[in-house]
Amino acid sequence: MSMIYLGIPEENVLEKHIEGIQRYCGSDLKVNSIASQYVHKLGMIIKRSTHELDLDDQESLQQMLRFGHRSLIAADSTFGIKRLKYPLCTLLVFDSRQHALPVAWVITRSVAKSDVCKWMKALLGRVRAVDPTWKVNGFIIDDAAVETDPIRF
């Protein structure tokens, strides 16, 4: 999936996927057909989705809960990295010594307001599923192209 997000054509991703399958399972037309359908389906999911939020690690979630609550969260974007097809942001919270801790990553279709609001709501939903009282005091975004309204949680 990450190869598709990087903008690598589906044909190349499929070729690598089939090579991996053949290494472990041998050559089989049915398996190749299923692999082709799988890669095509992933491509369609990515084209239709507005974002992919990665906050599945329990340690990262706990750091988000502990250091992000009533504090600042920063979004460090990949501004200027041309090899990525989709914008990528690393979400950071700050510990008691003001060291930045990466807690989540967001791959998004665009930096348009509608897409940014969707992943911000998904982030809030993921954190509030664990702690319904969680709030953020501020959100810093380092990319001037990002469009968003003030965040009111």
N, C-alpha and C positions, 0 to 999 in steps of 0.2 A: 504494500500500500504506500509506503514512504517513497518508493521509486516513482509512482504515479504522481504523488504530490510534488516531487522534484521536477516534474515536467517531462520525464522520460516517456517516449511514446509507448502506448500499450503493446505494440508488437514486440518491442525490445523487452518489456517486462514479461510478456508471455514466453518469449524465448528463454529468458533466465529461469522462469518458474518451471518450464518443461525440462530444462537441463537438470535442475535440482531433483525433480520427480524421477527422471530417468536414472539418475545416479543411485537412487535408493530403491526404485521399484521396477526398473527396466522400461523398455519401450512398449507402450500400449495405446492404441488409437482411442479407446474409450476414456482412458485417464487423460490423454491429451485434449480430448474434446471437453471434458469436465474442467480441466485447467483453463482452457480458452474461455469457457463460459464464466468461470470464477473471476478471471482478470478483467473481462469485459464488464461484469457486474460491479467490481470494485471501481472501475473507471466511471461508470454511470452514477454510483453512489457519491463519488467525489464531485462530479460535475453538478449533481443536484443539491449536495449539502452546502451549507454556508460555513461550516467550521468543523474542526476536529479538536476536542479539548482533552488533553491528557493530564488527569489528576487522579490516577488510579492507585498510586503507591500510598500505602497507609502512613508512612513517615512524612511524605510531602503534604498529605492532607492534615496531619497533626500539626505540622509547622504552619500551614495556612491558618488553621484554627487558632493556634497559640499566638503567632506573631502578626497575623493579619487583622485580628479582631481589634476594632477601634484604633486602627493604625493605618499606615499607607501601604498600598500595593503598587508596584511599578511594572509596566509592560515594556520590556526591552525588545524592540523590533529588529528585524534583519534588514533595515533600511540600507539600500546600497548593494545588497547581495543579489546579483543579477541571475545567478544560476538557478534560483528557486522560482518555480512557476507561481506559487502561492505565497502570500505573506506569512511569516512565522514570527510569533512573539513568545518570549520567555517571561513568565510572570514571576515576580520576585517579592518576597517579604523581607523585612529587616529585623534581625535579632536585637537583643538588648545592647549589644555593642555596635549597632548600626551596620553590621555586615549583611550584605545581600545574600539571601538564600533562594535558589530557584525552586519553585514549588509546582509549577505547571507549565505546559507548553500549549500554544494554540496555533493551529494552521487554519487559515481562513481564506475564503474565496476572494475577498476584497477588504479594503479598509473603509468601505461605505458604511454609513450610520446603521443601516438595517442589519448588516452582517455583524458589526461590532456589538450592537445591542443583544443579538442572539447569543453570542458566546459569553458575554458578560452575565446574561440571565442564566445560562447553563452553569457557569462557574458559581454563581450565587446559589442556585438550586442544589448543586453538588455539596457545597459546604453546609448549607442550611439543613440538608438531610441528616447531618450529624449533629449540628447545633443550631436550632431554630432562632436563637437570640443573637447569632453572629452578625456583626455589622462592620463596615469599613469606613474609615474617616476620610480617605482620599485615594484617588487613583491617578497615578502619573503615567502618561503615555509619551514616549520619546519621538514619535513620528507625527509631524505636523499635518500629514495628509489624512490621518485618521479622523473620521467624522463621528462625533458622539455628543449627545446631550449631557448636561450634568447628571451624575449618577445619584439617584435617590433610592436608597434601599429602605 
